[in-house]
Amino acid sequence: MGRSNPWGEKRPASPRAAEKRCPSATPGTDAAPGACGSGGRPQPKPPLRARELEERLRAYYRAERPEASPHAKDQVKTAVLYVLADEGAPAAPGILSFVAGQARFIRPTTWAAQAALLALAALSCLLEGALADGSALAPGACLFGGLSALAAIPDLTAAKACRMAELEYSCRFNGVAASFARLAVLGAAGAVALAAATAMAPHLARCSAAAFALRACAPYFLALAGALRLARRARAENALPLGLAWAAFVAAGAAFACWRWPVLYGTASLGAWAGVAGAALAWCAVEARRWLAAIDGGLDVLIPAAEA
C-alpha cells in the first residue's frame, strides 16, 4: 500500500509507471483518451477512409511536383519545333494507304484458304471437262463461293468476336475505318479469286464463265450477309461460331441442291441464279452497312454491358 500525502491527495504517478500502464503515452504526459483500453493495452488507430487517403495522396504529390516556369515551357516548345523542322514531320497516312496497309494484318490462314479454294475450283473444272454433263462444275462453284465467304468471316467479325473494337476506337482511324478496311481488302481478295476461277472455267471445263460466276456469287453473298447479321445480333463469344456455321451450311446446302436436282445446273436455270445472286448482293450490302453502323454506335451498341 502506498503512502498518501498529508493533504489527502494522491501522489503523481512516476513516468515509469505511466509507461507501464500505456506504452503509447509520452513520458511525462497523460495518454490520450481511448488510446489504451482495459488492461493497459494500446488500441489500434482507426483506418483512413478512402476519401481521406485520396486527399492525402493528392496533397503529397502536389507538394512534390515542381512548378514549371513559363520560360521552361517555351524552351521545350521551341526545341520540338526545331527538331520537326529539321527532320520533317511524318506524313499522316491517307485512307487509301490505310486500307491497303490492312492487308498485312489479315490472318495468313485466310490467304492460304483462298489459295486452296482456287485449287478446288480448278479441280472441279477439270472434272467437268472429263464428265461434260455439269454435275461437277455446279457443286464445285457453289462450294467455292460459300467457302470463300467462310474463310473471310474470322477477320470480318474480329471487332466483336475478338473484342478488338475498344482498342480500335482509340486509333486515328477508328473502329469503323478499320472494319471498313477489312471489308474492302477481303472483298477485293474474294473478287480476285472469283475472277481467276471464272477465267479458268472456259479453258478447263469448256463451259460458260457466266454460269460459274453466278453459281459462285449466290452462296458467297448469302453466306457473308447471314454471317454479318448473326455476328451483329449474337453475343460476342458466339459471333464467330454462328457466322462460320451459317457459311458452311450455305456452301454445303447449295452444293447438295445442285447435285440432287440436276435442273439447277442446266442452262435454263441461269436466270434464277442471277436473281438469287442479285438479291444476295443487296442483302449483303445492307448487312455490311448495319455492321458498320453498329461499330460506329460504340461499345454499348456493339457489345452491350450485359455481355462484357
JOKA-V110173 format. One record per residue. N is the residue number from 1. RES is the residue in three letters. SS is DSSP state (helix for helix, strand for strand, loop for the rest). OMEGA is omega in degrees with one decimal (none if undefined). BURIAL is I if it has 24 or more other C-alpha atoms within 12 Angstrom, else O. Layout:
BEGIN
N | RES | SS | OMEGA | BURIAL
N | RES | SS | OMEGA | BURIAL
END
This chain:
BEGIN
1 | MET | loop | 179.2 | O
2 | GLY | loop | 178.6 | O
3 | ARG | loop | 176.5 | O
4 | SER | loop | -178.6 | O
5 | ASN | loop | -175.0 | O
6 | PRO | loop | -177.6 | O
7 | TRP | loop | 176.9 | O
8 | GLY | loop | 179.1 | O
9 | GLU | loop | 178.1 | O
10 | LYS | loop | 178.7 | O
11 | ARG | loop | 178.6 | O
12 | PRO | loop | -179.8 | O
13 | ALA | loop | 178.4 | O
14 | SER | loop | 177.9 | O
15 | PRO | helix | -179.5 | O
16 | ARG | helix | 178.8 | O
17 | ALA | helix | 178.2 | O
18 | ALA | helix | 180.0 | O
19 | GLU | helix | 177.6 | O
20 | LYS | helix | -178.1 | O
21 | ARG | helix | -177.8 | I
22 | CYS | loop | -176.8 | I
23 | PRO | loop | -177.4 | I
24 | SER | loop | -178.5 | I
25 | ALA | loop | 177.3 | I
26 | THR | loop | -179.1 | O
27 | PRO | loop | 179.3 | O
28 | GLY | loop | 179.2 | O
29 | THR | loop | 176.2 | O
30 | ASP | loop | 177.8 | O
31 | ALA | loop | 178.0 | I
32 | ALA | loop | -179.9 | O
33 | PRO | loop | 177.9 | O
34 | GLY | loop | -179.0 | O
35 | ALA | loop | 179.2 | O
36 | CYS | strand | -179.3 | O
37 | GLY | loop | 178.8 | O
38 | SER | helix | -179.1 | O
39 | GLY | helix | 177.8 | O
40 | GLY | helix | -179.2 | O
41 | ARG | loop | 179.1 | O
42 | PRO | strand | 178.3 | O
43 | GLN | loop | 179.2 | O
44 | PRO | loop | 177.9 | O
45 | LYS | loop | 178.9 | O
46 | PRO | loop | -178.5 | O
47 | PRO | loop | 177.7 | O
48 | LEU | loop | 173.3 | O
49 | ARG | loop | -176.7 | O
50 | ALA | helix | 180.0 | O
51 | ARG | helix | 179.9 | O
52 | GLU | helix | 177.9 | O
53 | LEU | helix | 178.6 | O
54 | GLU | helix | 179.2 | O
55 | GLU | helix | 178.7 | O
56 | ARG | helix | 178.0 | O
57 | LEU | helix | 177.4 | O
58 | ARG | helix | 179.9 | O
59 | ALA | helix | -179.7 | O
60 | TYR | helix | -178.3 | O
61 | TYR | helix | 176.0 | O
62 | ARG | helix | 178.9 | O
63 | ALA | helix | -179.1 | O
64 | GLU | helix | -175.7 | O
65 | ARG | loop | 179.2 | O
66 | PRO | loop | 177.5 | O
67 | GLU | loop | 179.0 | O
68 | ALA | loop | 179.5 | O
69 | SER | loop | 177.0 | O
70 | PRO | helix | 179.6 | O
71 | HIS | helix | 178.7 | O
72 | ALA | helix | 177.5 | O
73 | LYS | helix | 178.8 | O
74 | ASP | helix | 178.1 | O
75 | GLN | helix | 178.8 | O
76 | VAL | helix | 178.9 | O
77 | LYS | helix | 179.4 | O
78 | THR | helix | 179.5 | O
79 | ALA | helix | 179.3 | O
80 | VAL | helix | 179.2 | O
81 | LEU | helix | 179.0 | O
82 | TYR | helix | 179.7 | O
83 | VAL | helix | 179.5 | O
84 | LEU | helix | 179.2 | O
85 | ALA | helix | -178.4 | O
86 | ASP | helix | -176.6 | O
87 | GLU | helix | -177.0 | O
88 | GLY | loop | 179.8 | O
89 | ALA | loop | 179.2 | O
90 | PRO | loop | -179.1 | O
91 | ALA | loop | 179.0 | O
92 | ALA | loop | -178.6 | O
93 | PRO | loop | 176.4 | O
94 | GLY | loop | -177.6 | O
95 | ILE | helix | -179.2 | O
96 | LEU | helix | 177.5 | O
97 | SER | helix | 177.5 | O
98 | PHE | helix | 179.1 | I
99 | VAL | helix | 179.0 | I
100 | ALA | helix | 179.8 | O
101 | GLY | helix | 180.0 | O
102 | GLN | helix | 178.1 | I
103 | ALA | helix | 179.0 | I
104 | ARG | helix | -174.8 | O
105 | PHE | helix | 174.6 | O
106 | ILE | loop | -177.4 | I
107 | ARG | loop | 175.7 | O
108 | PRO | helix | 179.3 | O
109 | THR | helix | 177.7 | O
110 | THR | helix | 178.4 | I
111 | TRP | helix | 177.7 | I
112 | ALA | helix | 178.1 | O
113 | ALA | helix | 177.8 | I
114 | GLN | helix | 178.0 | I
115 | ALA | helix | 178.3 | I
116 | ALA | helix | 179.3 | O
117 | LEU | helix | 173.9 | I
118 | LEU | helix | 175.5 | I
119 | ALA | helix | 176.4 | O
120 | LEU | helix | 178.7 | I
121 | ALA | helix | 178.0 | I
122 | ALA | helix | 179.0 | I
123 | LEU | helix | 179.2 | I
124 | SER | helix | 177.2 | I
125 | CYS | helix | 178.0 | I
126 | LEU | helix | 177.5 | I
127 | LEU | helix | 178.8 | I
128 | GLU | helix | 176.8 | I
129 | GLY | helix | 178.8 | O
130 | ALA | helix | -176.9 | O
131 | LEU | helix | 176.8 | O
132 | ALA | loop | 176.2 | O
133 | ASP | loop | 178.1 | O
134 | GLY | loop | -175.8 | I
135 | SER | loop | 180.0 | I
136 | ALA | loop | -174.5 | I
137 | LEU | helix | -176.0 | I
138 | ALA | helix | 176.6 | I
139 | PRO | helix | 178.3 | I
140 | GLY | helix | 177.9 | I
141 | ALA | helix | 178.8 | I
142 | CYS | helix | 177.6 | I
143 | LEU | helix | 179.7 | I
144 | PHE | helix | -179.4 | I
145 | GLY | helix | -178.0 | I
146 | GLY | helix | -179.4 | I
147 | LEU | helix | 173.6 | I
148 | SER | helix | 175.8 | I
149 | ALA | helix | -179.8 | I
150 | LEU | helix | -179.8 | I
151 | ALA | helix | -177.4 | I
152 | ALA | helix | -172.7 | I
153 | ILE | helix | 180.0 | I
154 | PRO | helix | 179.1 | I
155 | ASP | helix | -179.2 | I
156 | LEU | helix | -176.9 | I
157 | THR | loop | -175.5 | I
158 | ALA | helix | -178.4 | I
159 | ALA | helix | -178.9 | I
160 | LYS | helix | -175.4 | I
161 | ALA | helix | 179.2 | I
162 | CYS | loop | 179.6 | O
163 | ARG | loop | 177.9 | I
164 | MET | loop | -173.4 | I
165 | ALA | helix | -177.1 | I
166 | GLU | helix | 176.9 | I
167 | LEU | helix | -176.6 | O
168 | GLU | helix | 178.2 | I
169 | TYR | helix | -176.2 | O
170 | SER | loop | -177.7 | O
171 | CYS | loop | 178.2 | O
172 | ARG | loop | 170.2 | O
173 | PHE | loop | -167.7 | I
174 | ASN | loop | -175.0 | I
175 | GLY | helix | 179.0 | I
176 | VAL | helix | 180.0 | I
177 | ALA | helix | 179.8 | I
178 | ALA | helix | 178.9 | I
179 | SER | helix | 176.3 | I
180 | PHE | helix | 178.9 | I
181 | ALA | helix | 177.8 | I
182 | ARG | helix | 176.1 | I
183 | LEU | helix | -178.5 | I
184 | ALA | helix | -178.2 | I
185 | VAL | helix | -178.4 | I
186 | LEU | helix | 175.2 | I
187 | GLY | helix | 177.5 | I
188 | ALA | helix | 178.4 | O
189 | ALA | helix | 177.0 | I
190 | GLY | helix | 178.6 | I
191 | ALA | helix | 177.9 | I
192 | VAL | helix | 178.9 | O
193 | ALA | helix | 178.8 | I
194 | LEU | helix | 178.8 | I
195 | ALA | helix | 179.0 | I
196 | ALA | helix | 179.1 | I
197 | ALA | helix | 178.2 | I
198 | THR | helix | 178.7 | I
199 | ALA | helix | 178.9 | I
200 | MET | helix | -171.6 | I
201 | ALA | helix | -178.3 | I
202 | PRO | helix | -176.2 | O
203 | HIS | helix | -176.8 | O
204 | LEU | helix | -174.8 | I
205 | ALA | loop | -177.7 | I
206 | ARG | loop | 179.3 | I
207 | CYS | loop | -178.2 | I
208 | SER | loop | 176.6 | I
209 | ALA | helix | 179.6 | I
210 | ALA | helix | 179.6 | I
211 | ALA | helix | 178.7 | I
212 | PHE | helix | -176.6 | I
213 | ALA | helix | -178.5 | I
214 | LEU | helix | -179.3 | I
215 | ARG | helix | 175.2 | I
216 | ALA | helix | -176.7 | I
217 | CYS | helix | -176.8 | I
218 | ALA | helix | 178.0 | I
219 | PRO | helix | 179.3 | I
220 | TYR | helix | -178.5 | I
221 | PHE | helix | 176.3 | I
222 | LEU | helix | -179.5 | I
223 | ALA | helix | -179.5 | I
224 | LEU | helix | -178.0 | I
225 | ALA | helix | 179.8 | I
226 | GLY | helix | 179.8 | I
227 | ALA | helix | 178.5 | I
228 | LEU | helix | 178.4 | I
229 | ARG | helix | -180.0 | I
230 | LEU | helix | 179.3 | I
231 | ALA | helix | -179.5 | I
232 | ARG | helix | -173.9 | I
233 | ARG | helix | -175.7 | I
234 | ALA | loop | 173.2 | I
235 | ARG | loop | -174.2 | I
236 | ALA | helix | -177.4 | I
237 | GLU | helix | -179.9 | O
238 | ASN | helix | -174.3 | I
239 | ALA | helix | -177.8 | I
240 | LEU | helix | 179.7 | I
241 | PRO | helix | 180.0 | I
242 | LEU | helix | 178.2 | I
243 | GLY | helix | 178.2 | I
244 | LEU | helix | 179.7 | I
245 | ALA | helix | 178.9 | I
246 | TRP | helix | -179.5 | I
247 | ALA | helix | 177.8 | I
248 | ALA | helix | 178.7 | I
249 | PHE | helix | -179.7 | I
250 | VAL | helix | -179.0 | I
251 | ALA | helix | -178.9 | I
252 | ALA | helix | 179.9 | I
253 | GLY | helix | 179.2 | I
254 | ALA | helix | 178.9 | I
255 | ALA | helix | 178.8 | I
256 | PHE | helix | 179.7 | I
257 | ALA | helix | 178.0 | I
258 | CYS | helix | 178.8 | I
259 | TRP | helix | -175.7 | I
260 | ARG | helix | -178.1 | O
261 | TRP | loop | -175.9 | O
262 | PRO | helix | -179.2 | O
263 | VAL | helix | -177.1 | O
264 | LEU | helix | 176.5 | I
265 | TYR | helix | 173.7 | I
266 | GLY | loop | -179.4 | I
267 | THR | helix | -177.6 | O
268 | ALA | helix | -177.4 | O
269 | SER | helix | -177.3 | O
270 | LEU | helix | 178.1 | I
271 | GLY | helix | 178.2 | O
272 | ALA | helix | 177.3 | O
273 | TRP | helix | 178.6 | I
274 | ALA | helix | 178.5 | I
275 | GLY | helix | 178.9 | O
276 | VAL | helix | 180.0 | I
277 | ALA | helix | 178.7 | I
278 | GLY | helix | 178.1 | O
279 | ALA | helix | 178.7 | O
280 | ALA | helix | 177.4 | I
281 | LEU | helix | 178.4 | I
282 | ALA | helix | 178.5 | O
283 | TRP | helix | 179.7 | I
284 | CYS | helix | 178.5 | I
285 | ALA | helix | 179.0 | O
286 | VAL | helix | -178.4 | O
287 | GLU | helix | 176.1 | I
288 | ALA | helix | 177.7 | I
289 | ARG | helix | 178.8 | O
290 | ARG | helix | 177.8 | I
291 | TRP | helix | 178.0 | I
292 | LEU | helix | 178.1 | I
293 | ALA | helix | 177.6 | O
294 | ALA | helix | 177.6 | I
295 | ILE | helix | 179.5 | I
296 | ASP | helix | 179.8 | I
297 | GLY | loop | 178.9 | O
298 | GLY | loop | -177.5 | I
299 | LEU | helix | -179.5 | I
300 | ASP | helix | 178.3 | O
301 | VAL | helix | -177.5 | I
302 | LEU | helix | 179.9 | I
303 | ILE | loop | -179.0 | I
304 | PRO | loop | -177.2 | O
305 | ALA | loop | -179.7 | O
306 | ALA | loop | -179.1 | O
307 | GLU | loop | -173.8 | O
308 | ALA | loop | none | O
END
